[in-house]
Every structure is written in C-alpha cells, then in structure tokens.
Amino acid sequence: MPASSERPRGAGMDDATPASPYPYSGPEPLRAPILAALHRVIDPEVAMTIVDVGLVYGVTVTAERVHVLLTMTSVACPVVDVIVDDVGAELDKVAPPELAVDVDLVWEPPWTTDRMSERAKAFMGW
C-alpha cells in the first residue's frame, strides 16, 4: 500500500515518449514543466536528480491533481521525507493553483540500477 503525501496546490493516459524518462499522462503543456521540476529534486545520498537516478515511476495529471509515483533505492532510505517534500515543493511551483500535488511512495517493482539514466551511470563510473 502506497504512502501518500497530499498538498493542496497551487499545478487521459499516454505512454512515455522519448521526451519523458517515465510514463506521463496528462496535458502536454504540463509535461516539460513537470519534468523540469522533478529534475530540480536531488537525491542527497548520490548527488543526482531523482529523474536521473530513476526514482520517478510515473506522473499522472488530472483535473484535480498531479499524482507522482515515486520509489527509493532502498526501503531503509534515510532521506525519503526530504525527497518527498522536495518533490511536492518543486511541483507546487509549476502546477496550476487548482491542482493538488499527491506523491505516492511505492516499492513494486523494486528499484534497480537499470532505471538510472546514462548520465547517472557515467557519473557512477559504470
């Protein structure tokens, strides 16, 4: 069962496109700002964006909310609250004011290094 953090905010199902490193469903005009916002969230344990680390499993935007499925590299991640709070804060900056921001923490499927971007793998020397 996902853990949820919902904030009142101030911003159909499409498959991920090459422009999205995760599945995105919602209005096209919000795709790029949401991606940019998530790129500003840093995993402090590895000093890389959560997008590059592959922690974002999907984003759905409806008339009511921006819903993010997020995972961590480990269930014992000591910075989960920091990352979830940062995701909410960054999305609050780009989402329309009438939308809530809802971040669900999920553990299935488990995160693996295959989810990392090529840039992250290069940074790690892989």
Summary of the structure (lengths in Angstrom):
residues: 126
radius of gyration: 13.7
end to end distance: 33.1
largest distance: 42.8
contacts: 364
relative contact order: 0.24
helix: 32%
strand: 23%
